Amino acid sequence: MSTHTDAYEHIEVHKVGGNIGAQVDGVRIGGDLSPAIVGEVRSALLAHRVIFLRGQEHADDADQEAFASLLGTPTKPHPTVAGNEAVLPIDSDRSRANGWHTDVTFVDRIPSISILRAITLPAYGGTTVWANTVRAYETLAPSLKALADELWAVHSNLYDYVNGRETRVGGLDVKQQAYREEFEQLEFETEHPVVRIHPETQERTLVLGHFVRRFVGISTTDSNDLFQLLQRHVIELENTVRWSWRDGDVAIWDNRSTQHYAVDDYDDLPRLLRRITLAGDVPVGIDGRRSQVRKGDASAYSPVQDPVGVS
């Protein structure tokens, strides 16, 4: 059976997973792509949740940012990082984000799209896995859907991109400790609906991941059990795709309908990628209520976008 998708005139799209993921050919990232190509890239992204572009060795930070600007409005790299540049280094020398998450859910204006470009890859390991949070919701039992529809969760940036474990005798590595302190210098906390309406596709999607601290109105013990129950459905293998990076690869994912996990299985080898996130709208639950800020002001990080998530 062919994996090729025929609904495109300017690009080629090949599925790499039955429920999530596609490789897109015929795109050279930069700022000079035609509106027709950009439109098809966005359509492929919405259809497949995460798309992969091979052979982008030509690209530098400027090309990545120019390409990102065609898809939306780049944010600052992170709500707690100083400066106005858009690119965030994802550097194994400072941290390893080996936990299931959706990017930056601890603020009210969750990024719409993330664009990740490989710079330095280990000789083995270092893959990334994405999960389809729309399918996770759709495959819940009706009673669990009804429960999830009513839930709100508190997300926090504490321990952002680190899991708090000691990595060597004497505590955290100095670089990792500095990185942790940088990301924890400001505290953000936001209540999100566990089920949001995707602003472009109108699908229902689960908003969970490791930034969730508790569910509103539910005890810590019950919150932990309930989180494990729902999160387990998100990361079922049938909902996922695993990408083995090559030099020149770029991954683009719809941050509103996915979670991802960077697999820490490459020993002490270096791994460096560079990420740009695009501004998104404030999530809306199925009852029409919007996410609510509890702590922190993310307005300097990202503007709130219109309902279709583009500028």
C-alpha positions in Angstrom: 0.0 0.0 0.0 1.3 3.5 -0.9 2.0 5.9 1.9 1.8 8.9 -0.5 -1.0 11.4 0.0 -2.3 12.9 -3.2 -4.2 16.0 -2.1 -1.2 18.3 -2.7 0.0 20.1 -5.8 3.3 21.6 -4.6 4.7 19.1 -2.0 4.8 15.4 -1.5 3.5 13.9 1.7 4.2 10.4 2.9 2.7 9.0 6.0 5.2 7.5 8.5 2.6 6.4 11.0 -1.0 5.2 10.8 -2.4 7.8 13.3 0.3 10.5 13.4 3.3 11.7 11.4 4.3 12.3 7.8 7.4 13.2 5.8 7.1 16.2 3.6 9.3 16.5 0.5 9.6 19.4 -1.9 10.2 22.1 0.7 13.4 24.1 1.3 12.9 26.1 4.5 13.5 29.8 4.3 11.6 33.0 3.8 11.0 32.8 0.1 8.4 30.0 -0.1 5.2 30.8 -2.0 1.9 31.1 -0.2 0.7 28.0 -2.0 3.5 25.9 -0.6 3.1 27.4 2.9 -0.6 26.6 2.7 0.0 23.0 1.8 2.6 22.6 4.5 0.1 23.9 7.0 -2.6 21.6 5.7 -0.3 18.6 6.0 0.6 19.6 9.5 -3.1 19.8 10.6 -3.8 16.5 9.0 -0.8 14.6 10.4 0.0 16.5 13.6 3.8 16.3 13.1 5.7 16.5 9.8 9.3 15.9 9.0 11.5 17.6 6.4 14.7 15.9 5.4 17.7 17.5 3.7 17.6 21.0 5.3 21.4 21.2 5.8 21.4 24.6 4.2 19.4 26.2 6.9 20.7 28.5 9.6 18.9 30.3 12.4 17.8 33.1 10.0 16.3 30.6 7.6 14.5 28.8 10.4 13.0 32.0 11.7 12.1 33.3 8.3 10.3 30.0 7.5 8.6 30.1 10.9 7.3 33.6 10.2 5.5 32.3 7.2 3.5 29.9 9.4 2.8 32.4 12.2 4.3 34.7 14.7 7.5 33.5 16.5 7.5 33.9 20.3 10.4 34.6 22.5 12.3 31.3 23.2 10.7 30.8 26.6 8.7 32.9 29.1 11.7 33.0 31.6 14.5 33.6 29.1 15.8 37.1 28.7 16.2 38.6 25.2 14.0 38.9 22.1 15.5 36.2 19.9 13.2 33.5 18.8 15.5 30.4 18.8 15.8 28.2 21.9 18.8 25.8 22.0 17.8 22.3 23.1 21.1 21.2 24.4 21.8 17.9 26.1 24.8 19.6 27.9 22.3 21.6 29.9 19.1 19.5 30.2 17.3 16.5 28.7 13.6 16.9 28.4 12.8 13.2 28.8 9.2 13.6 29.9 5.9 13.7 27.9 4.8 17.2 27.5 3.1 19.8 25.2 5.4 22.9 24.9 4.8 25.8 27.4 1.4 24.8 28.7 2.0 26.7 32.0 1.1 30.0 30.3 -2.3 31.0 29.0 -1.3 31.5 25.4 0.0 28.0 24.6 2.2 28.0 21.4 0.4 26.8 18.3 3.3 25.2 16.4 6.9 24.2 17.2 9.7 24.0 14.7 12.8 22.0 15.7 16.0 21.8 13.6 18.8 19.3 14.2 22.3 20.7 14.7 24.4 18.1 16.4 23.2 14.5 16.7 24.5 11.6 18.7 25.9 8.5 16.9 23.0 6.5 18.3 19.8 7.1 20.2 18.3 10.6 20.7 15.1 9.9 19.0 11.9 11.9 19.6 8.4 10.5 20.0 5.1 12.4 19.4 1.6 11.4 20.5 -1.7 12.4 18.9 -3.9 13.9 21.7 -6.9 14.2 19.4 -7.0 10.4 18.8 -6.3 9.9 22.5 -9.5 11.8 23.3 -11.5 10.1 20.5 -10.6 6.6 21.7 -11.6 7.2 25.3 -14.6 5.2 26.6 -17.7 7.4 26.7 -17.7 7.6 30.5 -14.0 8.8 30.5 -14.8 11.4 27.8 -17.6 12.7 30.0 -15.2 12.9 32.9 -12.5 14.6 31.0 -14.9 17.1 29.5 -15.6 18.5 33.0 -12.0 18.6 34.2 -9.6 21.6 34.5 -6.0 21.2 35.4 -3.4 23.5 36.9 -0.1 23.7 34.9 3.1 25.1 36.3 6.6 25.7 35.0 8.4 24.5 38.1 11.0 21.9 37.0 10.6 23.0 33.4 12.7 20.7 31.1 14.3 18.9 34.1 13.0 16.2 36.3 14.8 17.2 39.5 16.9 14.0 39.7 20.6 14.2 40.7 22.8 13.3 37.7 26.0 12.7 39.6 27.5 12.5 43.1 27.2 15.8 44.8 24.1 17.0 43.0 23.1 18.4 39.7 25.8 19.3 37.2 26.8 23.0 37.4 25.5 23.7 33.8 22.2 21.9 34.5 21.8 23.6 37.8 22.2 27.0 36.1 19.8 26.1 33.4 17.2 24.9 36.0 17.6 28.2 38.0 17.1 30.2 34.8 13.9 28.5 33.9 12.5 28.7 37.5 13.4 32.4 38.0 9.7 33.3 37.2 6.8 31.2 38.2 3.9 30.7 35.9 0.7 28.8 36.7 -2.4 28.5 34.6 -5.7 26.6 34.7 -6.5 24.9 31.4 -9.5 22.8 30.3 -8.4 19.2 30.0 -10.3 19.0 26.8 -9.9 22.0 24.5 -11.4 22.8 21.1 -8.7 23.0 18.4 -9.0 26.5 17.0 -8.5 25.5 13.4 -9.9 22.0 13.1 -12.6 22.2 15.8 -11.5 18.8 17.1 -11.4 18.0 20.8 -7.9 17.3 22.2 -6.5 16.5 25.6 -4.3 19.1 27.3 -2.1 17.1 29.7 1.6 16.4 30.0 4.2 16.8 32.7 3.5 20.4 33.5 0.2 19.4 35.1 0.4 19.7 38.9 -3.2 18.9 39.9 -6.8 19.0 38.8 -9.0 21.8 40.1 -11.2 20.8 43.0 -9.6 17.3 43.3 -7.3 16.1 46.0 -3.6 15.5 45.3 -3.9 11.7 45.6 -6.9 11.5 43.3 -5.3 14.0 40.9 -2.2 11.8 40.6 -4.3 8.7 39.9 -6.5 10.5 37.5 -3.6 12.0 35.6 -2.0 8.6 35.2 -5.2 7.2 33.9 -5.7 9.9 31.2 -2.0 10.3 30.3 -1.7 6.6 29.8 -4.3 6.9 27.0 -2.3 9.7 25.3 0.9 7.7 25.1 -0.5 4.4 23.9 1.8 3.2 21.2 -0.9 3.3 18.5 -1.1 7.1 19.1 2.6 7.7 18.6 5.3 8.0 16.0 9.0 7.8 16.7 11.5 9.8 14.6 15.2 8.9 14.1 17.0 12.1 13.4 19.4 12.7 10.6 21.6 15.6 9.8 19.5 18.4 8.2 16.2 17.2 9.6 13.5 19.6 10.7 10.4 18.5 12.6 7.2 20.7 12.8 4.4 19.8 15.1 1.0 21.1 16.0 1.5 21.9 19.7 -2.3 22.0 20.1 -2.9 18.4 19.2 0.3 16.6 20.4 2.7 15.7 23.2 6.3 14.7 22.6 9.1 13.0 24.4 12.9 13.2 23.8 14.4 9.8 24.5 17.5 10.0 26.7 19.3 6.9 25.5 22.6 8.4 24.0 24.9 8.2 27.0 27.1 11.3 27.3 27.1 12.1 23.6 26.3 15.7 22.5 22.9 16.4 21.1 21.9 19.9 20.0 18.7 21.1 18.3 17.2 24.6 17.9 13.5 25.3 18.5 11.2 28.1 17.5 7.6 28.2 18.8 4.8 30.2 17.2 2.2 32.2 19.1 -1.1 30.6 19.8 -4.5 31.5 21.2 -5.8 31.0 24.7 -7.4 27.5 24.9 -11.2 27.3 25.0 -13.0 24.4 26.7 -16.1 22.7 25.3 -18.2 24.9 27.5 -16.7 28.1 25.9 -14.6 29.0 29.0 -11.1 30.2 28.4 -8.0 29.2 30.3 -7.3 31.4 33.4 -3.9 32.7 34.6 -3.2 32.0 38.3 0.4 33.3 38.5 2.7 35.1 36.1 2.2 37.4 33.1 3.2 35.9 29.7 2.4 38.9 27.6 6.1 39.7 27.0 6.7 36.1 25.9 3.9 35.9 23.3 1.0 37.9 21.9 -2.4 36.2 22.0 -3.3 35.2 18.5 -6.7 35.3 16.7 -8.9 32.1 16.6 -7.1 30.5 13.7 -3.6 30.9 15.3 -2.0 33.0 12.6 -1.0 36.7 12.5 
